[in-house]
Amino acid sequence: MPQLNPNPWLFIMITSWLTFSLIFQPKTLSFTSTNPLINKTPTITKNLPWIWPWS
């Protein structure tokens, strides 16, 4: 049964994940966001209690 033989796909899977983790992920994380959250003012919401008509 060739499905149980890990030789052809295990090395490819480990190599691709290592490539992604070591090369592509730091490059993608180094990009700066075009919309920084620091400049936004926080909005304060007013929580009003719910008035039940039958109580």
C-alpha positions as a Python dict, from the first residue, in 0.01 Angstrom:
ca = {
    (1, 'M'): (0, 0, 0),
    (2, 'P'): (176, 316, -112),
    (3, 'Q'): (-43, 539, 108),
    (4, 'L'): (138, 421, 418),
    (5, 'N'): (482, 491, 282),
    (6, 'P'): (589, 833, 420),
    (7, 'N'): (897, 862, 201),
    (8, 'P'): (763, 1068, -90),
    (9, 'W'): (549, 1320, 98),
    (10, 'L'): (697, 1355, 448),
    (11, 'F'): (1019, 1522, 333),
    (12, 'I'): (828, 1757, 103),
    (13, 'M'): (587, 1854, 379),
    (14, 'I'): (862, 1920, 634),
    (15, 'T'): (1067, 2116, 380),
    (16, 'S'): (775, 2333, 277),
    (17, 'W'): (679, 2411, 639),
    (18, 'L'): (1038, 2496, 729),
    (19, 'T'): (1062, 2720, 425),
    (20, 'F'): (742, 2895, 519),
    (21, 'S'): (838, 2932, 885),
    (22, 'L'): (1194, 3048, 834),
    (23, 'I'): (1178, 3254, 516),
    (24, 'F'): (830, 3369, 421),
    (25, 'Q'): (679, 3430, 762),
    (26, 'P'): (939, 3683, 888),
    (27, 'K'): (918, 3869, 557),
    (28, 'T'): (540, 3891, 577),
    (29, 'L'): (540, 3996, 941),
    (30, 'S'): (787, 4276, 875),
    (31, 'F'): (540, 4468, 658),
    (32, 'T'): (390, 4768, 829),
    (33, 'S'): (20, 4810, 841),
    (34, 'T'): (-127, 5088, 629),
    (35, 'N'): (-393, 5155, 889),
    (36, 'P'): (-233, 5170, 1234),
    (37, 'L'): (-469, 5135, 1526),
    (38, 'I'): (-279, 5386, 1741),
    (39, 'N'): (-430, 5691, 1571),
    (40, 'K'): (-788, 5588, 1628),
    (41, 'T'): (-978, 5737, 1918),
    (42, 'P'): (-1165, 5490, 2135),
    (43, 'T'): (-1538, 5518, 2130),
    (44, 'I'): (-1719, 5483, 2458),
    (45, 'T'): (-2049, 5304, 2434),
    (46, 'K'): (-2317, 5368, 2687),
    (47, 'N'): (-2476, 5053, 2819),
    (48, 'L'): (-2835, 5116, 2913),
    (49, 'P'): (-3028, 4854, 3107),
    (50, 'W'): (-3301, 4679, 2923),
    (51, 'I'): (-3643, 4773, 3050),
    (52, 'W'): (-3877, 4479, 3035),
    (53, 'P'): (-4239, 4576, 2969),
    (54, 'W'): (-4384, 4306, 3198),
    (55, 'S'): (-4175, 4372, 3508),
}
